[in-house]
Amino acid sequence: MDALEPVMSRETLEYHWGKHLQAYIDKTNELKEGTRFDDMELEEIVKTSDGKLFNNAAQVWNHRFFFEGFSPDAKKQPGGKFMDQINKDFGSLEDFEAKMADAGANQFGSGWAWLVDNGGKLEVVATPNATNPMTDNKKPLLTLDVWEHAYYIDYRNRRPEYLKKVWALVDWKIVEERYGK
């Protein structure tokens, strides 16, 4: 629980990973039990459900994806074809990071900032609540959680500071692998 310090504290992870995510998992399992969704993979539930089941299942998927993109020993810079695509679509890594941080900082209320592959073009999109770009046939590569529980313990109301510091945790090797699939 302390592997992501000092960017994310043990206390943040205990609540964010240990309590919020677990509550979404428990509710998703409860809502899908005995329905046509019972044996579906999580990604398929996100793509085909709605209402309470979608909200909870998407939050499970989004949170897992968010945390899986981080590492205390993160590869700090993208490379190869992926870096070439970032430069092509955003101008530079710094411009991309600024656009992503801006999307997260300006997301009104709770939500997510995403790097997606939209048919071979990289884009930054912001989504509210549990919304996931897969429902618009976009391939998520990276997400930043801008729900208050992601940063409030460590940063209080300073969402832009959190969005600046979280880059230290992004493992570009993982993002590159997602891009290559």
N, C-alpha and C positions, 0 to 999 in steps of 0.2 A: 504493500500500500504506500510505501514511501519512495518508490522507484522514479516517480515523476517530479519529485521535489527538486528545486524550490518553485518551479512553475505551477505545479498542482500539489497541494499539501495532502498529507495523509487524511486529514479530516475531510477535505473535499472528496477524495476518492472513496472514503468510507460511506459518505452520503450518496455521491453521484453513482458510483459503480455498485456499492453494496446495498443501498436502499432504493434509490430511484429506479435503476435498471431492473433490480430484482422484482420490484412492484409491477413493472411493465411485463416482465416474463410471467409472473404469477397470473396477472389479469388476462394476458393473451392465452395462456393455457386453459384458464377457466372459460373464456369466451368461445374458444374453438372446439372444446370438448363436445363430442356427439354431433358435430356439424360436418359439412362437406370439406371444411378446412382442416379437420382433425389430423389427417396424414400428409398434408401439404408441407413443403419446405417453406421456411419463413419468407424468403424472397417472393415466392408465388402468392403467399397470403397477402403480402404488401401490395402486390400488383393487381390482385383480384377482389380484395375485400373493401368494405366501407364502414363508416360509423365507428362504434367503439372498438370493434376488432381491428380495423385498420389503424386507428390511433395508437392502440397499444402495441400491435405487431410492428408498425413502422417505427415506433420509438425503440423497441428492442433492436431492430435492424440498424437504425441510425446510430444508436449508442454503441453497439458492438463495432460498427464500422469506424466510428469516431475513435474509440480507444485502440482499435487494431492498427491505426495509422501512426501510432506513437511508439517511441522507444527511448529509454534512458541513454542508449548508445546509438542514437539515430544517425543515419547517413545524412549529413547536413546540406548537401546540394544535389539536385537532380543532375543527370548526365545523359549523354547519348542522344538518341532520337527523341526522347521525351523532353529533354532540355531544348532541343531544336524546335519542337512544337510549342513549347512555352514562349520561346523568343518570337516565333512566327505569329502566335495568336495574341500575345500580350506585350511584346517589345523587349521585356527582360524579366528575370525572376523577381526583381524588386518591384516592377510594375504589377506583376501578377499578385504578389503578396499584398501590395497596397490595395489592389482592387478587391481581393478576398476580404481583407480587414475592413474595408469600407462597406462591403456588402453585409458583413456581420454586425458592424457598429450601427448601421442604418436600418437593420431589420427591426421594424417596430414590434415590440413585445418579444415573445419567445419564438425561437426558430433555429435555423441552420444556415450557414454559408457553405456552398458546395463548389468544388471544382468538378466539372463533368466533361465527358467526351460526348459531343453531340454530332455523331456521324463523321468523325474525323477532325472536328474543330473543337478545341478546348474553350470552355465557357465558364464563367462564374455566375452562379445563380443563388439567390436567397429564397428560402421557403419558410412559411410560418408553421408553427406548431409541429405536427408530426409529418408534414408533407415531405415526400421523397421524390427526387427527380426521375426515378425509375418509372413512375406512373406516367411520365411524359416521354418515355422511351429514350431517356438520356442515361448514360453510364456514369455513375458516381466514381470518382477517383480519390477524393479527399473531402472531409467535411469538418467544419468547426461548429461546435455546439454553442449557441448563444442564448440558451435557456439560462435563467439566473442561477440555477443550482450548479451550473458548470463553472462559475467563477465567483459567486458572491461571497463565499467564505474567505477566499484569498484576496479578492480585488474589490469587494463591496460593489459600488455602483460604477466602477471604472472599467467598463466593458472594453473600450479601446486599448487600455493597458494590457488586459488579458490577451486580446487578439494580437498584440505586438509580441508578447512573451511566448505564446504557445508555439511559435515557429521553431523554437529550440527543441521541441519534442517531436516534430514531424519527421518521420523516417521516410526519406525520399526513395529508398530501396523498395519499400512496400508500395508506395504510390506508383513507382515505375512498373512494378509487377502487375498492379491492377490495370495500368494503361496497356501493357503488353498482352493482356488476356483478351 
